[in-house]
């Protein structure tokens, strides 16, 4: 066999062997739930995740909503000095190499009474240094970034848009490095900006449709039974899908909502 053909085959073999080792899985954002209906006065908690988060050490996301329909009453990044997002990794105010001047969470609920086009509803979360080995080698699992508690305040619809937390102030088309991996590689999610979810507030809201299939049936009852008694605020990495009123606990109040809605088949209709 000619030397040239052998060399070509050897080169192809090297490419086939080496290529999978150099493929980088793109990071994506996901949220839970993707849709929900609420009556005025009740709450819904939205959890924001990163998937394919390989050795992630920083993050920054912005959630935008309709402030005439929803009010962001709480927002938290996942803070845990062993495994969570912390703004001061060593808890030493004298060290500056691991601290950030920007606040960890910003909430804006602004309504312009003269012009709705100027309304602003947004939550910004910034996290630096994910401690421990939570992200080491993750390629498909969900990594919790944070969660937002919304209160339903007005009849209407509200999309939930997710974007990067910060863009360069002088160059709008250039971004800060919101998502960075351990080796310093920038790994911004490819599926933002985007509309990730839709929520509506209406008088006859179908609040107990936990899986968004348009029905309230035994599947929803099963989720309530699995979550019953759970304190959702103490375990944010495992959201309570059956916390229908968003008060942070699954109890008789949620069972009452399920019993009220049980058998409904009109839950996909979200027009107030």
ABEGO torsion letter per residue (X at the ends): XBAAAAAAAAAAAAAAAAAAAABBBBBBBBBOBABBBBBBGBBBBBBBBBBGBBGBABBBBBBBBBAAABBBABBBBBBBAAABBBABAAGBAABAAABBABBABBBBBBBBAABAAABBBBBBBBBBEBBEAAABGBAABBBBAEBBBBBBABBEBBBBBBBBABBBAABAABBBBABBBAAGBBBBBAAOBBBABBBBBBAABBAABAAGAGBBBAAAAAAAAAABGBBAAABAABBBAABAAGAGBBBAAAAAAAAAABGBAAAABABX
